[in-house]
């Protein structure tokens, strides 16, 4: 599989601002709205904090982000303090047992508040879609130690994919108490990590990350030297566990585009999932150009075959991309492709109104085909026989392969019925009678839980889906919204026991009893 670059936000925020075309607004100008759509990104809150502020709108947003981050750290310090108080109590003393019970409630409250604050910081302030983008967050070792690792769990529960910790600080990685797969051990060239140091760090981390020095990066001699060192670092990883990965952090040049040949050479060494390339504070042009340099195409026109999909993995259509269209998509955060008939960029929706929000770019295992994961928008959102809702196809259909089927068809039908269902229809009754809809959900869930044969389970499962879709449609919730929530939950490291709630069971039993 091709190794593709992704951005690190150090001297600017990932979200686009009014200053996007201002060279002083953070890291070189150029709209940065959707750079995280490269599939991954790295943020460094403490580094952002050190940036000199101005009166620009970018700095105002930056100040807000810095303040929010400091409050998140403070909340986790409080949680850690409560945890220490719990550990100091005796389990044999009745008085201590009561105190412990109360403190555990406080700890749970602080933990929930911290995760909620971190979620807002990531999703709203930084505008990062953590349900589909892998967000690596750099945390200072001192903050990890001060919070007894609570800060790490907080950001993972909020949706981050990995915590980046200084590879020279083994204590911080130990205190984090996280699965190896969620920790990245970070080194710089100044650290000059030895094999022994790397092996020690990889007792706690699954990935080694190393940055290239800016002054050396600009010299061609050093580039050749560093390419040889990539092999050395890979040998370090191979000596411990072949599943370990390597991330190479590349500082961008002052030119309009990144040094694509150097990046392509690193990509060749890191292909087949050996590692990734991190571009520090790139513009859309730098990231898009480097992205394309790590791919290949055998087409005479040098275009890349591109499959456009929903968040649920449904193929909407087949299009083509150029280097320019990839850059344009990263600039505006929308589905932008190359139109062979028009011989130019095609920003989906500018004419039809059926535009796309871009979530993520991926390539296939050969590195010669792209996948755009999008949310299809536009239309009057009423569904209908001819697809008056969001459509990708020029025939006014959701996909280029005809009308949808299965659960997506159910969603479209429900959306249509929400607006057009005739009087007396059962679906209209469900939308208008909240009590009926609630009772049917409980009833069908009960029947599903009691079904025994495969056929019975399938039938009852279909019933539950129907009534659940009615509830979701009434609330304006889509399949993609549910998929995003499921994806977010996979990032959590703190789990509840998952026991059934007695008051919910009692309420359900009362509903079932009244229906009899």
Secondary structure, DSSP 8 states (H G I E B T S, - for coil): ----EEEEESSS-SS--TTTT-GGGTTS-S--TTGGGGSEEEE-HHHHHTS---SSHHHHHHHHHHHHHHHHHHHHHHHHHHHHHHHHS-SS-HHHHHHHHHHHHHHHHHHHHHHHHHHHIIIIIS---TTTSEEEEE--HHHHHHTTTHHHHHHHHTT-SEEEEETT-HHHHHHH---GGGEEEEEEGGG---HHHHHHHTTT-SEEEEE--HHHHTSHHHHHHHHHHHHHHHHHHHTT-TT-EEEEEEE--SSSS--HHHHHHHHHHHTTTTEEEEEET--HHHHHHHHHHT-----TT--EEEEEE-TT--EEEEEEE-HHHHHHHHHHTB-EEEETTTTEEEETTTTTS--EEEEEEEE-TTSSEEEEEEEE--S-S--TTTT-SS--STTS-SBTTBS--HHHHHHHHHHHHHHH--TT-HHHHHHH-HHHHHHHHHHHHHHHHH--SHHHHHHHHHHHHHHHHHHHHHTT--HHHHHHHHHHHTT----------HHHHHHHHHHHHHH-
